[in-house]
């Protein structure tokens, strides 16, 4: 996770390799991931770069927005908590 100035919006990168499946499968994975991040846009802090790399053993037939939300939702909360913790530490050290 790269931290940039908070005034800069967050960015998303998707790296879906051919090991995940054929083009139609890879495009479906990218569509679902983009939709998850679009719906969660307000909860994602500014100033970070996110790179999602689905692995080869991904269950593509069972891939739904609900399953992605269940897997990535807690990670967004953790990112927010980590950034808040870092901000508090910077405030104490200044």
HURA-V94064 format. One record per run of one state. SS is the DSSP state (2 for helix, 1 for strand, 0 for the rest). FROM is the first residue (numbers start at 1). LEN is the number of residues. If there is no record, write none. Layout:
ss=<SS;SS>
from=<FROM;FROM>
len=<LEN;LEN>
This chain:
ss=<0;1;0;1;0;2;0;2;0;1;0;2;0>
from=<1;2;4;11;15;23;40;41;44;48;53;65;94>
len=<1;2;7;4;8;17;1;3;4;5;12;29;1>
